[in-house]
């Protein structure tokens, strides 16, 4: 199921009224919504109280939901989630279940429910947007750094780059969600996946993954650079390549998501003209039962209680 920005309202339909509420975390077109209701797939739970959608993506399950208000979420999410769980397998989602929460006002009511079901906070993030792409002469694959022209090249990723890409992400960030198998599938399926290669050594030192299939917006899904190669202008060069590629593909604007503690990254994106548009929190839940028990024990120790409104 494709997540859409636009919501076609059907005022008499209770599900659509729920989707239009302040607490919504997914927006569906009328056709997409009606197709979900018609097929009643294993990964979709629709009731009068709201809906849950589980979407497989890169070795994980992306969980999205919509309820009219926080009380309805607290009352009905547990039973709806328990109906959905049997359809989710560790073979299908070795990276577990992820949920992106964007409504800051509802967090005190939503988070305790999630924690009671073995979700834990993964990261808080900022969505940044560039309203208009800068003019450019097209993406240049050869990147100069440290005064040495052509020292790096931004080439197409190959499946045999998988281990190197996972290594770059694991040392560039405090946590990594990529596995070699996930990377190999992504390289085969996604249109723009680039590796930054040190020409002198042939070493993969960074990577860039882009979405260019949205109507007018280019999205930087991933950008990472090995710490040994940071502060040399390579990250900025990769971003400028991405923006030039977006323009070449006929797109008009760009967006990305960055963790709120990534000060250098935020500074770079602001330098390129990006502004903060939205904030949120990603939660994660394992599927393996032993891992679920460990998370539940840790969450119970924190003694967070469910709050409700009346």
N, C-alpha and C positions, 0 to 999 in steps of 0.2 A: 504494500500500500504506500502510495506516495503522499508525503506530507505537503500540503498546499498552504500558501499564505492567505489566499482569498477564501471567504466563507459565503456561500449563497444561502441566504436566510429563508427558512420555511417556517413562518411564525406559528403555524398550527401544529408543528411537529415537536413533541417534547424533547427528542434527542437533539434536534438542531437548536432548540432553546438552551439546552444544557451547554452545547458547544459554544454558544455566544456569550456565556457567562464570563465573569472576570477571572474565574479559576481555570479556564480552559487551558489545556496544554497540547491541543491539536486542533487544526482547522481543516475541514473537509469541504470539498465542493459538493453540490447536491448530488451529482451523478456518482461520485466516489462513495458518499455516505450511503446512498440507496443500494449500491452494489455490495457494500459490506453487510447491510441488513439482509439482503437477499441471500447471499451465499452462506452466512453464519459459519465462517471458517473456524478451524481449531484455534487459531491465533487471535480471534476476535470474540469479545464478550460484550453483548449489548443488552442492557436492561433499562427499565424506566428510570432508574436512578442515575444512569450514566453509561460510559463505555470504557473498555480497555482494548488497546491494540498492541500486539507484540510483533515487531518487525525485525527479522534476521538481518544483520548488517556486520560484515567483516568479523565473523567469528563470535559475535555477541548478539543479544536480543535487545533491541531498543523498545522500551515500554513507554507507551503514551496513554494518557487518560483524559477524560472530561467528566466533570460533575457540576451540578448547579451551584454548590457552595461547599464550604469546608465540612459542615456537619454531614452532608450526604457522602462526602469522601470518607470520613471517619467511620460511618456506619456501614457502607456498602463495599468499599475497596477490599476488605479482608476476604469476604465470601467470593467476590468476583475474581480476585487474584488466585484463590484456591482452586477455582474452576479452570483457570488458565494454566496453572503450573504443570499439570500432567501432560500438556501438549509440548512442553519445552524440554528438550533433551540436552545433555552435556555434549553429545556428538554434534548437535546442531549449533550449540553456543558454548564452546569451551571457555570463552572469555566471560561468561556469565550474563547477567541482566543489567542493563543500564537504564536509568531514568533521569531525564533532564527537567529540573524544576525552575520555573521562571517567575513565579508570583511571590515576591518577597513577603508581602503582607500575610500570606497564608502559611508561611513556613512553620510558625509555632504550632499549627494544627496538623499539618501534613507530615512533618518529619517524624514525630513520635510514632505515627502509624507505620511509616516506612521502616523505622528501626525495629519495630515489633515483628516485622516480617523479614528480618535479616538484611535490610539495606543499610549501607553505611556511606557516609559522605566520601566522595572521591576527590572532587576539586570544585572550587568556585571560579567562575570565568566571566569574561567581559566579551560581548559581541561588539566588534568595531566595523564600521562601514565607511566606504569611500563613495561619495555621492556621484562623482564623475571621474572617469578614467583619464589620466593625463595623456597628452599627445605623445606618440612615440613612432619610431621608425621600424618597429617590429622586434621580436625577441632575438637577442644575440646569444648563441650558445657558449661562446668563449668569454670567460670572465677573467679580468685582470685583478690581481691582489698583490699587495706588497711591492708594487712597482714592476712586477714581472708580467708582461702582457701574455695572455693566453695560458697562464699557469693552471687554470681550472676550466673544465668544460661541464656544461649542464646537459647531459645526454639522457636518452630514454632509458628508463629502468628495465632490467631484465630479471627473469625469475632467479638467475643465479646470484643476484644482488641481495636476496632475501636476508641472509644472515648478517650481512654488513649493515643493512638498513635497520634491523632490529638492534644491533649493537649501537648505532648512532643514536637512536631514540632513547635507549636505556641509559646512556651516559649524558645525554643532553637534558633529560628531564628527570624529575624525582621519581616518576613512575612510568612504566611502559605497558601498553595494552596490545602491542603488536607481537605476533609470533611469525616465524618463517612461513608457515602455511598460509596465514592470513595475508602476508605480504605477497606471496606468489599468486594467490587468487586476485588480489587487488591489481597487481601488475598486468595480469591477463585481461581483466575486465574494465579497468578504468582508462579513459582516453588520455589523460595527462598525468604521468607519473615520471618524474625526472630524478636523476641521481647526480649530485655534484662530485666530480672526480678530480683528484689531484693528478694532473697529467704526468708529472715527474715520477710518481710512484704507482699510478694506477689505482690508488686507494679511493674508495667511496667515503667521503667525509661529510656528506649532507644529502638531504633529499627534499623534494617538493612534490606535493600531490594537490591537484586542482580539480574542481568541478566546473565544467563549461556547458552543462546541459540545462541550466535554468534559463528562463525566458530572456532576462536582461542582465542578470547578476553573475559575475564570476566569483567563485568561493574558494578560498585557500583552505583546503581540508587539513593539510599538514605541512609544516616547514620545520626542519630540524638541521642543526649544524653541530658537528663534533666540537666539544669545548676547546680542543687544541687549535681549532681554526676560527674561533670566534674573535671579535674585535679586529677584524681585518677588512671589513666592508663586504664580506661574502653574503651575509644575510640580507643586506640591503640590495645587493646585486641580484640575488635570487628573487626578492620581492619585485624589483623593477622588471625582471624577466616575466614574472607572473602577470603583472599589470599589462605589459606589452602583449602578452599572449591573449589575455582577455579582449583587448581592443582588436587584435587581429581576427579574433573569432566573432566580432560584431557585437560584443557585450558593451554595456554602458556604465556599469558600476561594479563595485567589489565589496566583499565582506570576509571576515575571518573571526575566529574565536581564540582568545588568549587567556591563560590563567591570570588571575588578578595579582599574583605575586611575581609575575614576570616583568619587572621594571624595564630592563633593556629592550624587550620586545615591544612593550607598550610605547616606549619612547620612539622606537624606530617607526612604528605604524603611524604615530602622530606626525612624525617628520614627513611621511609620505602622504599625509592629508586625511588619514582615517580619524574618525571620531567615535566615542563610545555611544552605543545605541541601546544596549540591553545587558543586564547582568543575570546570573543564575547559578545554580549548583547542580552538579552531576552526582547521582547516587549509583552505587553498584551493589548487586546481590549475586553471590555465587550460586551455582546449581548443584554442585557436589554437596552431598548431605553432611559430610564431616566438616566442610568449610562453613556450611550454614550454621551448624551448632556452635562453632567457634565464634562466629559473628554475633549470634544471639546472646551468648554468654557475655561477650564484651559490651553489647548494647544494654543488656540488663544491668550491668554494673554501673552504667552512667545514670540510671534512675530517671530517665525522661518520661513524663506522663503525658497522656493524650489530653489535649484541651479541646473543648467544644464551645460553640456559640449557641445561644438560645434567644 
